[in-house]
Amino acid sequence: MTGRDRDPPPAWTCPYCGAVFTATTDIVACLCPSCGRQVVVGPADASEPQDTPPVTQIASDDELDGLRVRQIAVMKRSAWRSRSYMLIVLVGLLTIAGQMIWMAIQQFRRGDAALISYLYLAVAGGCLALTRPIWLRAQRLKAEAQRSDLPAPTGPPDFSSLSDGSQRWKNLERIHDAGEAQRD
């Protein structure tokens, strides 16, 4: 079978923004290229028609089921854990860079400006060069972990059906008056 004989990857619909995108069926979740949110996709079930992707059959935003809530919780914990690892690596790189610079300074003070001193500085420079991408990755993971999956409200809240509390006050007055009437 050649590459042209294979079926193209199925089209998936993002439940958040409605964008259509393609993804391989052997993955479980991917990011929507349009809105950047995590979309759960999976292997196409043989019993499902190919024209309705499983993503549209996942519970809507209003009806998150237990499985989806657990998936979100696992993804958020994973993002926080990955961010922690990035910050640990960042501190390690800064420590190594500081130590290498200190060792190079010690070599220069002794007057041994040998090749090893320049090697120390090169290693320190490499460590410092790696800190920026790691810091940016940690910031992206933090933003991902803090992002809410709830959509922003479209309008102001409707408080018209709520009372102002005066009904409770009237009920208390009625109870008080009934208690005084029984005492008399």
Buried (B, 14 or more C-beta within 10 A) or exposed (E): EEEEEEEEEBEBBBBBBEEEBEBEBEEEEBBBEEEEBBBBBBEBEEEEEEEEBBBEEBEEEEEBEEEBEEBBEEBBEEBBEBBEBBBEBBEEBBEBBEBBBEBBEEBBEEEEEEEEBEBBBEBBEEBBEBBEEBBEBBEBBBEBBEEEBEEEEEEEEEEEEEEEEEEEEEEEEEEEEEEEEEEE
